[in-house]
Amino acid sequence: MIKQSDAIIVFVILAAVIAILIMSSNTASLVVIAALAAVFGGFVGTRLRKSQSVGQENSTAGDPVKSTAEHHAATTQSAPASAPQTDEPQTTGAVPSSAAMAVAKAKPARENTEPSQVEVLKNLVASVSEGITFKDPQGRYVSANAAFAQMLGSKPSEIVGRDDACVFGHLTAKALLESDDEAAQNGRTLTTVEVPLPRGPRFFEITKSSVNNDDNSLEGIVAVWRDVTEAARNRMRREQAMSETIMAFTKSIALRDSYLVDHAQRLARLAMAVAGEMELDNEIRTTVEMSAYLSQIGKLGIDSELLSRQRRFTEQEIKEMERHVHNTARLLHHLDFGLPVAATLFQMNERLDGTGYPQGLGAAEIALPARILGACDVFCARIAPRSYRPAIATDAAIDILLQNTHRYDEAVVRVMQKIAASPEISEILA
């Protein structure tokens, strides 16, 4: 019979694995969840049936028929050997004892024919296509299924007992240990790691979850590994193609107006610094960077004479310049960046109070990447000289933005103010 402590351990690890698989939301994971639930349900059902059987046997102690038979048997056994015999049939404890012995013999036979529920669970985890591992608080692998070992071109016996540095090398181990710490602190983490292997580098998407003891101390880290190499390589190829597209647009702008290229590059560096200081995720940072480099391409469709005019624009000329937003949208319409680059460029000239263009959007309607670019764009334009005005100092440009927080995101401007006061500002704005 499985000990209660073993059942609790199995339940805790099983619950953690099921939680991870549910959050991954794919068909294979749902099949695994159903199978694990069925097995563990059978385990619980067996325990309940055995508990009921014990309860029924104990309840017979209060049965008057059995009590009478046992009392009669005890009286018969305690009677002297010379007691007179009668022709009446004698009731003894022989029959109940034989039945009890038969049940006692039958129960072990039935239990021996049942498969161990712990073994069934182990076999099931070993058979899934995702790699599943469990590490102790010291970072050593306590268990690893066959799928995980196959991903590494190894065997489970060559992984268990070792740590990440021994299995993957020190550089990869550093990234994996960081995700372990995050899982221990937050309960769960999702990361993608490039792992060097003898057959070539592979990319793994790893979902990790902490398993805690009753006193909330760390019992270990359970992880589900998925090989996403092909998807990662496709994404890298798409990003490379987008990068080459952006460079082609940049060269086209340079042929038209060197000022526009300088402005786009300065804008990209500043906006990336702001996004980094705000600790935004990689998707937003990449969106900001790509959008900044493409922010001037719509001006390729504007009359070159208007772009080089050495005086302030008239109201009509301003409206003509604002057409660059629509030009950008047309140029990028068929390009799939996998990120909201086009939408960001369409919104970066909007203002929080609704006075921007082209749609007059309000604060809640403007996405964060567009807010960052909008404020950084004005700052970069102010600190650069134009034919009709000189450049102003960075502090003066920040003051202008702070005086207009009804138009520009104050949180973004405050971060810009911090960056403008840093020693790195000269490199950013170079």
Backbone torsions as a table, in degrees:
resi	resn	phi	psi	omega
1	MET	NA	140.0	-178.2
2	ILE	-73.0	132.5	177.5
3	LYS	-66.7	152.4	-180.0
4	GLN	-63.5	-38.0	179.3
5	SER	-62.8	-39.0	177.0
6	ASP	-63.0	-42.2	-179.3
7	ALA	-62.2	-39.0	-179.5
8	ILE	-65.5	-43.4	179.6
9	ILE	-62.3	-46.1	179.1
10	VAL	-59.8	-42.0	-178.6
11	PHE	-63.7	-42.9	-178.2
12	VAL	-62.9	-48.1	-179.2
13	ILE	-65.9	-41.7	178.8
14	LEU	-60.8	-42.6	-179.7
15	ALA	-62.5	-40.1	179.0
16	ALA	-65.1	-43.2	179.5
17	VAL	-63.8	-43.6	179.3
18	ILE	-62.2	-40.6	179.3
19	ALA	-60.8	-42.4	179.9
20	ILE	-65.6	-44.6	-177.7
21	LEU	-65.8	-36.4	178.0
22	ILE	-63.2	-42.9	-178.1
23	MET	-70.7	-20.6	177.9
24	SER	-75.8	-25.1	171.8
25	SER	52.1	57.6	168.9
26	ASN	-132.3	163.4	-171.3
27	THR	-61.2	-44.9	-178.5
28	ALA	-59.9	-39.3	179.9
29	SER	-65.8	-38.6	179.9
30	LEU	-65.1	-36.5	177.0
31	VAL	-64.0	-42.6	178.7
32	VAL	-62.7	-41.7	179.3
33	ILE	-59.8	-45.7	-179.2
34	ALA	-61.4	-42.2	-179.0
35	ALA	-66.5	-44.9	178.7
36	LEU	-62.2	-40.6	179.3
37	ALA	-63.0	-41.6	-179.6
38	ALA	-64.6	-43.8	-179.0
39	VAL	-65.4	-47.9	-179.1
40	PHE	-67.1	-32.6	174.9
41	GLY	-62.5	-40.9	177.1
42	GLY	-63.7	-38.2	178.9
43	PHE	-62.1	-47.7	179.9
44	VAL	-64.2	-41.3	179.6
45	GLY	-60.6	-42.3	179.0
46	THR	-62.0	-43.8	178.8
47	ARG	-61.4	-40.1	-179.8
48	LEU	-66.3	-42.7	-179.9
49	ARG	-62.8	-38.5	179.1
50	LYS	-68.0	-38.8	178.1
51	SER	-63.5	-39.3	178.7
52	GLN	-65.2	-39.4	-179.8
53	SER	-63.6	-42.4	178.3
54	VAL	-63.6	-40.4	179.7
55	GLY	-63.7	-38.7	179.2
56	GLN	-67.1	-40.2	179.0
57	GLU	-64.3	-39.3	179.8
58	ASN	-68.5	-31.4	-176.7
59	SER	-70.5	-19.7	-179.9
60	THR	-69.2	-12.7	177.7
61	ALA	-63.6	-26.5	179.8
62	GLY	-96.5	5.2	-179.4
63	ASP	-75.6	121.5	-176.7
64	PRO	-63.0	-33.5	-178.7
65	VAL	-66.6	-46.5	-179.5
66	LYS	-66.3	-40.7	-179.5
67	SER	-60.9	-40.2	179.4
68	THR	-64.9	-43.0	-179.3
69	ALA	-64.5	-42.6	-179.7
70	GLU	-65.9	-38.4	179.4
71	HIS	-64.9	-41.2	-179.6
72	HIS	-65.8	-40.4	179.9
73	ALA	-64.4	-41.3	179.5
74	ALA	-64.3	-39.6	-179.9
75	THR	-65.0	-41.9	-179.1
76	THR	-64.2	-42.8	-178.6
77	GLN	-67.4	-30.5	-177.8
78	SER	-86.7	-7.8	-179.2
79	ALA	-69.7	147.3	179.6
80	PRO	-65.7	155.7	-177.1
81	ALA	-64.6	-24.6	-177.7
82	SER	-88.3	6.0	-178.8
83	ALA	-60.6	139.6	-177.1
84	PRO	-66.7	141.2	177.7
85	GLN	-91.6	143.0	177.5
86	THR	-114.6	169.1	177.6
87	ASP	-82.1	-7.8	179.7
88	GLU	-69.9	141.3	176.4
89	PRO	-62.7	136.7	-179.2
90	GLN	-95.6	131.7	176.2
91	THR	-93.5	122.7	-179.2
92	THR	-123.9	177.9	178.3
93	GLY	-84.7	7.8	-174.9
94	ALA	-65.8	-43.0	-176.7
95	VAL	-67.9	-50.7	176.8
96	PRO	-58.2	-38.5	-179.5
97	SER	-64.6	-39.4	178.6
98	SER	-64.5	-41.8	179.1
99	ALA	-64.1	-42.6	179.9
100	ALA	-63.2	-39.6	179.3
101	MET	-65.6	-38.2	179.1
102	ALA	-63.8	-42.9	178.6
103	VAL	-64.1	-42.7	-179.3
104	ALA	-62.3	-35.9	178.7
105	LYS	-74.8	-34.4	-176.6
106	ALA	-73.0	-36.2	-175.6
107	LYS	-62.6	-48.0	177.1
108	PRO	-61.6	-34.2	179.8
109	ALA	-65.0	-40.6	179.9
110	ARG	-68.3	-40.1	179.9
111	GLU	-66.3	-35.7	-178.8
112	ASN	-69.1	-24.1	180.0
113	THR	-83.1	-14.6	179.9
114	GLU	-82.8	135.2	177.9
115	PRO	-70.4	148.6	176.6
116	SER	-64.1	126.1	-179.1
117	GLN	-65.8	-34.5	177.5
118	VAL	-64.2	-41.6	179.1
119	GLU	-65.7	-38.8	178.3
120	VAL	-61.6	-43.0	179.5
121	LEU	-64.4	-42.3	179.2
122	LYS	-62.2	-43.7	-179.7
123	ASN	-64.7	-37.2	-179.5
124	LEU	-66.8	-45.5	178.0
125	VAL	-62.2	-35.3	-179.1
126	ALA	-69.7	-20.8	-173.7
127	SER	-95.4	-10.0	-176.7
128	VAL	-74.0	157.9	-176.2
129	SER	-78.3	-26.3	176.9
130	GLU	-77.1	146.2	173.7
131	GLY	-75.8	133.6	179.8
132	ILE	-127.4	126.8	-179.9
133	THR	-131.8	158.3	174.7
134	PHE	-136.8	125.3	-179.5
135	LYS	-115.4	146.8	176.9
136	ASP	-81.3	173.3	-177.4
137	PRO	-60.5	-20.1	177.9
138	GLN	-85.4	0.3	176.8
139	GLY	86.9	11.3	177.8
140	ARG	-91.0	141.9	178.7
141	TYR	-74.5	118.4	177.1
142	VAL	-85.5	-35.7	178.6
143	SER	-150.8	152.6	176.9
144	ALA	-152.3	130.0	-177.7
145	ASN	-81.4	173.4	-175.4
146	ALA	-64.2	-35.0	-179.1
147	ALA	-62.8	-41.6	179.4
148	PHE	-65.1	-44.9	179.3
149	ALA	-61.7	-39.1	179.2
150	GLN	-65.8	-36.9	177.0
151	MET	-57.8	-35.7	-177.3
152	LEU	-92.1	-3.0	-175.8
153	GLY	68.2	36.6	-175.2
154	SER	-132.8	-166.2	176.3
155	LYS	-124.6	149.7	178.8
156	PRO	-54.6	-37.0	-178.3
157	SER	-65.7	-22.9	179.1
158	GLU	-86.8	-5.7	-178.4
159	ILE	-107.7	-43.3	-177.1
160	VAL	-60.7	133.2	-179.7
161	GLY	93.2	-10.2	-179.6
162	ARG	-104.4	164.1	176.9
163	ASP	-106.1	178.8	-175.4
164	ASP	-62.9	-35.5	-179.8
165	ALA	-63.3	-38.2	178.9
166	CYS	-73.0	-35.1	-176.2
167	VAL	-81.8	-42.2	-171.0
168	PHE	-115.5	-18.5	-171.9
169	GLY	101.8	161.7	-169.9
170	HIS	-68.6	-38.5	-177.1
171	LEU	-65.3	-47.5	178.3
172	THR	-66.4	-37.9	-179.5
173	ALA	-59.4	-35.8	-179.9
174	LYS	-60.9	-45.6	179.4
175	ALA	-65.6	-39.6	-178.6
176	LEU	-69.1	-37.2	178.6
177	LEU	-68.5	-34.3	176.3
178	GLU	-62.8	-40.8	178.3
179	SER	-70.8	-30.5	174.1
180	ASP	-61.9	-45.8	-179.9
181	ASP	-62.6	-40.1	179.4
182	GLU	-65.5	-40.1	178.1
183	ALA	-65.4	-39.8	179.4
184	ALA	-64.8	-35.5	-178.7
185	GLN	-80.7	-40.9	-173.2
186	ASN	-104.1	-8.5	-179.8
187	GLY	93.6	-28.2	-177.2
188	ARG	-160.6	149.0	174.9
189	THR	-152.4	153.5	177.5
190	LEU	-129.0	127.0	-177.6
191	THR	-144.9	157.3	174.4
192	THR	-118.7	127.8	-174.2
193	VAL	-128.0	136.0	172.3
194	GLU	-87.5	125.0	-175.5
195	VAL	-117.2	121.3	176.4
196	PRO	-74.8	126.8	179.8
197	LEU	-128.6	161.1	-179.7
198	PRO	-55.5	-33.9	-178.5
199	ARG	-87.7	4.2	179.7
200	GLY	122.8	161.6	-178.8
201	PRO	-65.9	142.3	177.1
202	ARG	-128.6	152.2	177.7
203	PHE	-107.5	131.6	179.5
204	PHE	-122.6	132.5	170.1
205	GLU	-93.6	121.2	-171.7
206	ILE	-119.7	122.2	173.8
207	THR	-104.2	120.7	-177.5
208	LYS	-118.0	145.1	178.8
209	SER	-140.6	141.2	180.0
210	SER	-83.3	146.6	174.0
211	VAL	-118.2	120.2	-174.7
212	ASN	-110.3	153.4	174.5
213	ASN	-78.6	177.3	179.7
214	ASP	-61.1	-30.8	179.5
215	ASP	-88.3	13.0	177.9
216	ASN	71.1	9.9	173.1
217	SER	-78.0	155.5	-174.8
218	LEU	-73.8	123.5	174.4
219	GLU	-87.4	-35.0	178.8
220	GLY	165.6	-174.6	-179.1
221	ILE	-123.0	121.7	174.3
222	VAL	-99.4	138.3	-175.6
223	ALA	-135.1	143.8	173.6
224	VAL	-114.4	123.6	-174.9
225	TRP	-108.4	133.7	175.5
226	ARG	-128.6	132.6	177.9
227	ASP	-80.2	111.2	-177.9
228	VAL	-116.9	31.2	-174.4
229	THR	-59.1	-48.2	-177.2
230	GLU	-62.6	-43.7	178.6
231	ALA	-63.4	-39.7	-179.9
232	ALA	-66.2	-41.2	179.5
233	ARG	-66.9	-38.2	177.0
234	ASN	-63.5	-39.9	178.7
235	ARG	-65.4	-40.7	179.0
236	MET	-64.7	-39.1	177.8
237	ARG	-65.2	-39.6	178.9
238	ARG	-66.0	-40.7	178.9
239	GLU	-65.4	-37.0	177.7
240	GLN	-64.5	-42.2	179.0
241	ALA	-64.2	-40.2	178.9
242	MET	-66.0	-38.5	179.0
243	SER	-63.2	-41.8	178.5
244	GLU	-66.8	-35.3	177.2
245	THR	-64.4	-44.0	179.6
246	ILE	-62.3	-42.1	179.2
247	MET	-63.3	-37.4	178.5
248	ALA	-64.2	-43.1	177.4
249	PHE	-63.0	-40.5	-178.7
250	THR	-62.0	-42.2	178.5
251	LYS	-64.7	-36.2	178.0
252	SER	-64.8	-39.9	178.7
253	ILE	-66.1	-39.2	-178.7
254	ALA	-61.5	-35.8	178.7
255	LEU	-66.7	-25.5	-176.8
256	ARG	-91.4	-46.4	-174.4
257	ASP	-157.6	110.5	-177.8
258	SER	-65.3	-29.8	178.8
259	TYR	-60.7	-40.6	-178.7
260	LEU	-63.5	-39.2	178.7
261	VAL	-66.6	-45.8	178.9
262	ASP	-59.7	-41.7	-179.8
263	HIS	-63.9	-44.6	-179.1
264	ALA	-62.5	-41.9	-179.3
265	GLN	-69.0	-41.2	177.6
266	ARG	-64.6	-41.8	178.7
267	LEU	-61.5	-42.2	-179.6
268	ALA	-62.9	-45.4	-179.1
269	ARG	-64.3	-43.5	-179.2
270	LEU	-68.2	-45.4	-178.6
271	ALA	-63.0	-38.3	177.1
272	MET	-65.8	-37.9	177.6
273	ALA	-64.7	-40.4	178.3
274	VAL	-64.8	-47.2	-179.9
275	ALA	-61.9	-38.0	177.8
276	GLY	-67.2	-42.5	179.0
277	GLU	-64.4	-32.2	178.5
278	MET	-80.8	-3.0	178.2
279	GLU	57.3	43.8	177.9
280	LEU	-80.3	159.4	-176.2
281	ASP	-72.1	167.4	-174.4
282	ASN	-61.4	-33.0	-178.4
283	GLU	-64.1	-43.7	179.3
284	ILE	-68.6	-40.7	179.9
285	ARG	-61.3	-44.5	179.8
286	THR	-65.9	-39.2	177.4
287	THR	-60.4	-45.4	179.8
288	VAL	-62.2	-45.1	-177.3
289	GLU	-64.5	-50.2	-178.0
290	MET	-63.7	-40.4	-180.0
291	SER	-64.2	-39.1	-179.7
292	ALA	-63.0	-44.5	-179.5
293	TYR	-65.6	-26.8	-179.1
294	LEU	-97.2	3.3	-170.7
295	SER	-65.4	-19.4	-175.1
296	GLN	-106.7	0.0	-172.8
297	ILE	-67.5	-27.8	179.5
298	GLY	-64.2	-20.7	-179.1
299	LYS	-77.8	-5.8	173.5
300	LEU	-64.7	-24.4	180.0
301	GLY	-91.5	4.1	178.8
302	ILE	-95.2	143.7	179.4
303	ASP	-53.1	125.7	-177.6
304	SER	-60.9	-32.5	178.6
305	GLU	-64.3	-37.1	179.1
306	LEU	-69.2	-39.4	-179.0
307	LEU	-63.6	-33.8	-176.1
308	SER	-97.3	7.7	-177.1
309	ARG	-61.9	131.2	-174.8
310	GLN	-95.8	50.3	174.5
311	ARG	-162.0	169.9	178.5
312	ARG	-68.9	147.1	-179.1
313	PHE	-72.9	147.3	171.4
314	THR	-77.9	171.2	179.4
315	GLU	-60.0	-40.2	179.0
316	GLN	-67.1	-39.4	178.9
317	GLU	-68.1	-32.7	176.0
318	ILE	-63.0	-43.4	178.3
319	LYS	-63.2	-36.9	177.6
320	GLU	-65.5	-41.0	179.1
321	MET	-65.3	-35.3	-177.7
322	GLU	-66.8	-11.7	177.0
323	ARG	-67.0	-14.8	-177.9
324	HIS	-60.1	-28.8	179.7
325	VAL	-63.4	-45.3	179.1
326	HIS	-68.9	-35.4	175.6
327	ASN	-60.9	-42.4	178.4
328	THR	-61.2	-44.3	-179.4
329	ALA	-60.6	-40.0	179.7
330	ARG	-68.1	-40.2	-178.7
331	LEU	-66.7	-34.8	-175.0
332	LEU	-97.3	1.6	-171.2
333	HIS	-55.4	-41.8	-174.0
334	HIS	-97.7	6.7	179.9
335	LEU	-94.2	128.8	179.6
336	ASP	-101.0	100.1	179.9
337	PHE	-84.2	-15.0	-174.3
338	GLY	73.3	6.3	-179.1
339	LEU	-142.9	158.5	-177.6
340	PRO	-77.7	52.8	-178.0
341	VAL	-68.2	-49.6	-178.5
342	ALA	-61.2	-42.7	179.5
343	ALA	-64.3	-38.0	179.0
344	THR	-63.9	-44.5	179.3
345	LEU	-65.2	-32.5	-179.8
346	PHE	-72.2	-21.6	-176.2
347	GLN	-105.3	-11.3	-169.6
348	MET	-66.0	-16.0	177.1
349	ASN	-100.1	7.0	173.4
350	GLU	-78.6	159.0	179.8
351	ARG	-128.6	151.3	-173.7
352	LEU	-57.8	-32.3	-177.6
353	ASP	-88.4	5.8	176.9
354	GLY	85.0	9.4	-177.5
355	THR	-92.0	1.2	-178.4
356	GLY	-84.2	-170.4	-179.1
357	TYR	-136.8	159.4	12.4
358	PRO	-94.8	-10.9	-172.8
359	GLN	-110.8	-5.6	-178.4
360	GLY	65.6	40.0	-178.9
361	LEU	-68.8	154.5	176.5
362	GLY	-99.1	-179.4	-172.6
363	ALA	-53.1	-51.6	-174.9
364	ALA	-66.9	-16.7	-175.8
365	GLU	-94.5	-7.6	-176.1
366	ILE	-100.2	122.9	-178.6
367	ALA	-70.1	154.8	-176.7
368	LEU	-58.8	-44.7	178.2
369	PRO	-56.7	-37.6	179.1
370	ALA	-70.1	-34.4	177.2
371	ARG	-65.4	-41.7	179.1
372	ILE	-62.6	-48.9	-178.6
373	LEU	-65.2	-37.3	-179.2
374	GLY	-60.3	-47.0	-179.6
375	ALA	-70.2	-43.3	-179.2
376	CYS	-65.5	-34.7	179.8
377	ASP	-63.1	-44.5	179.0
378	VAL	-65.2	-43.0	179.6
379	PHE	-59.8	-48.6	-178.7
380	CYS	-64.5	-34.8	178.4
381	ALA	-68.4	-37.1	-176.8
382	ARG	-71.6	-34.6	-174.8
383	ILE	-86.8	-0.6	177.9
384	ALA	-106.8	140.5	179.6
385	PRO	-73.6	148.1	173.5
386	ARG	-124.0	167.2	-176.7
387	SER	-62.1	-25.5	-176.2
388	TYR	-106.1	2.9	178.1
389	ARG	-161.3	156.1	177.0
390	PRO	-84.8	168.0	174.5
391	ALA	-75.2	156.5	175.0
392	ILE	-115.1	163.4	-178.1
393	ALA	-70.0	157.6	-178.8
394	THR	-62.0	-39.5	179.5
395	ASP	-62.6	-39.7	179.7
396	ALA	-66.6	-38.2	178.5
397	ALA	-65.6	-39.7	177.5
398	ILE	-64.3	-41.3	179.7
399	ASP	-60.7	-40.1	178.8
400	ILE	-61.3	-42.8	179.8
401	LEU	-66.6	-40.6	179.8
402	LEU	-67.3	-27.5	176.9
403	GLN	-78.0	-7.2	-177.7
404	ASN	-129.1	44.1	-179.9
405	THR	-69.2	-9.7	172.7
406	HIS	-75.3	-13.3	179.4
407	ARG	-110.1	-33.7	-176.1
408	TYR	-117.7	143.8	-177.9
409	ASP	-61.7	116.2	-175.3
410	GLU	-63.9	-37.0	179.5
411	ALA	-60.8	-39.8	178.5
412	VAL	-67.8	-42.7	-178.4
413	VAL	-64.8	-38.7	179.4
414	ARG	-64.0	-38.4	176.8
415	VAL	-66.2	-40.6	176.9
416	MET	-61.4	-38.7	179.2
417	GLN	-62.2	-41.4	178.8
418	LYS	-65.3	-42.6	179.8
419	ILE	-66.7	-39.2	-178.9
420	ALA	-63.6	-24.9	180.0
421	ALA	-90.2	-3.3	-177.1
422	SER	-86.4	158.0	178.4
423	PRO	-65.2	-22.4	-176.7
424	GLU	-78.1	-7.5	-173.8
425	ILE	-60.2	-33.9	-178.4
426	SER	-65.5	-35.6	177.8
427	GLU	-71.6	-38.4	-179.0
428	ILE	-64.8	-40.8	-174.8
429	LEU	-94.8	5.1	-177.5
430	ALA	-63.5	NA	NA
